[in-house]
Amino acid sequence: MQHDSSGSMTGLTENEAKEFNKVFVSSFILFTAVAAVAHVLAWMWRPWGI
């Protein structure tokens, strides 16, 4: 078994880590946008607070 001398805790190369980060950030933004739309729709249906 070969060990990477870069010191990465995940075992990913720098390019793999950047690709994973790009997918993670995109997914997070999409999830946040869907959640925001759901909250707006719920507010329009039955306002809460104020």
N, C-alpha and C positions, 0 to 999 in steps of 0.2 A: 504494500500500500504506500502510495506517494503522499508526502505531506507538503502542503503549500507553505512556502516560507514568508508569505505576505502578512501573516499574523491575523487573518480574518477568522472571527469566531464562528461564522456561519458556514465557511467552506466555499462560499461563492466567490467568483472572480469579480473584479471591479465592474466589468461590462454586465455580468449577470445581475449584480446588485443594482446597477442603474436601471436595467430593464424591469426588475421586480419593483423598484421604487416607482417607476413610471406607471406600471399597471396598478399598484396600490393607491397612488395619488388619484389616478383617474377614477378608480372604483369608489374611493372615498368621496370625491366631488359629486359623482353621479348619485350615490346614496344620500348625500346631504341635500342635493337638489330635489330628489324624490320626496324626502322627508319634509322639506320646506313647502313643496306643493301640497302635500297631504295636510299639513298644518293650516295652510291658507284655505283649502277646501273645507276642512273641519270648522274653521272660524266662520266661513261664510254660511255653513249649514246651521251651526249652533254656536253663536259667540260666547266666549267665556271671559271671565274677569270684568274689568271696568264696569 
